[in-house]
Amino acid sequence: MKIKLIKSLNGRLEKQKLTAKSLGLRKIGSETEQPDNEATRGKIKVISHLIEVTE
């Protein structure tokens, strides 16, 4: 799965910031490739409004 951060992390809850960091997303426009598993899907659910997912 390709995950891209499309919205800023400024002013977000600490949990959302830490989730983005654990996925390897730092700045707007940063992309990462993650395995398609339950753990990754759970993280995506937490910050779904901030990211764009391509399978």
C-alpha positions as CSV (number, residue, x, y, z in Angstrom):
1,M,0.0,0.0,0.0
2,K,1.2,3.5,-0.8
3,I,0.3,6.1,1.8
4,K,0.8,9.8,1.2
5,L,0.3,12.6,3.7
6,I,-1.9,15.3,2.2
7,K,-2.8,17.5,5.2
8,S,-0.7,19.0,7.9
9,L,-0.1,17.5,11.3
10,N,0.0,20.9,13.1
11,G,-2.7,21.1,15.7
12,R,-3.5,17.4,15.6
13,L,-3.9,15.1,18.5
14,E,-0.7,13.6,19.8
15,K,-2.0,10.1,18.9
16,Q,-2.4,11.2,15.3
17,K,1.1,12.7,15.1
18,L,2.6,9.5,16.5
19,T,0.6,7.3,14.2
20,A,1.8,9.3,11.2
21,K,5.4,9.1,12.5
22,S,5.1,5.3,12.9
23,L,4.0,5.0,9.2
24,G,7.1,7.1,8.2
25,L,5.2,10.2,7.3
26,R,6.8,13.5,8.3
27,K,5.9,16.4,6.0
28,I,3.0,17.1,3.6
29,G,3.7,15.2,0.4
30,S,5.8,12.5,2.0
31,E,5.0,9.0,0.8
32,T,5.7,5.6,2.2
33,E,5.0,2.0,1.2
34,Q,3.6,-0.3,3.8
35,P,2.4,-3.9,3.9
36,D,-1.3,-4.6,3.6
37,N,-2.1,-6.1,7.1
38,E,-4.3,-5.4,10.0
39,A,-1.8,-3.3,11.9
40,T,-1.4,-0.9,9.0
41,R,-5.1,-0.7,8.3
42,G,-5.7,0.2,12.0
43,K,-3.1,3.1,11.7
44,I,-4.8,4.2,8.4
45,K,-8.1,4.4,10.2
46,V,-6.7,6.7,12.9
47,I,-5.5,9.3,10.4
48,S,-7.7,8.6,7.3
49,H,-8.7,12.2,7.1
50,L,-5.0,13.3,6.7
51,I,-3.8,10.8,4.1
52,E,-4.4,9.3,0.7
53,V,-4.1,5.6,0.2
54,T,-3.3,3.8,-3.0
55,E,-3.3,0.0,-3.1
